[in-house]
């Protein structure tokens, strides 16, 4: 019988700092609360601490990954991309600097529509890097066919344009087609094969920048909505990328956990 449980994968490779542990606790707590039954946490040299209550609530595997020489030293290339492409089961990848406030079964039930589904970056008014045509944000990835996630093919598409090995002499703006590292070469690869990674029923609310997201308590839990965008929308997954870390913006979800867990 097929295992239909929601399988979440994330990478937790953070030093043991209270702010980061609190963020990771909130991630696991919200992911489990909203449907994740199986969770794989990858790390390189900082094994994550998993609370006993989370281990009781879900099947959690902590797995040490390995760095791969892809020609570029950035963590998201040599570790994140390299290790995600080795997984041999369907999965929903979520960056560990996210929190989930809606049912992950919504995403999981749509996984078979395409072998790989991602979500475009939002146009964030305060971040000029996003002021361009749509491009991928790799913080949320829905992978139904692991074989499609082909590291050699992805690297070949990038190296055919600008080899990653030239990172020391070629400016980042000339090396990659968009901001980011793993998401940039994934974006290039999908363009090179004419593949549309988006899903019409999975919108930007499932990977929403915390800097444009307002959070409040509703009758049944946290609710969120964007503000200041051309078309504001409800939010299901809040992403604290780059300068928008939860402690930096005073996120009430993050603050509700304190240093040891939920209040």
Buried (B, 14 or more C-beta within 10 A) or exposed (E): EEEEBBBBBBBBBBEEEEBBBBBBBBBBBBBBBBBBBBBBBBBBEEBBEBBEBBEEBBEBEBEEBEBBEBBBEBBBBBBBBBBBBEBEEBBBBBBBBBBBBBBBBBBBEBBEEBBBBBBBBBBBBEBEEBEEEBBBBBBBBBBBEBEEBEBEEBBEBBBEEBBBEEBEEBEEEEBBBBBBBBBBBBBBBBBBEEEEBBBEEBBBBBBBBBBBBBBEEEEEEBBBBBEEBEEBBBBBBBBBBBEBBBBBBEBEBBEBBEEEBEE
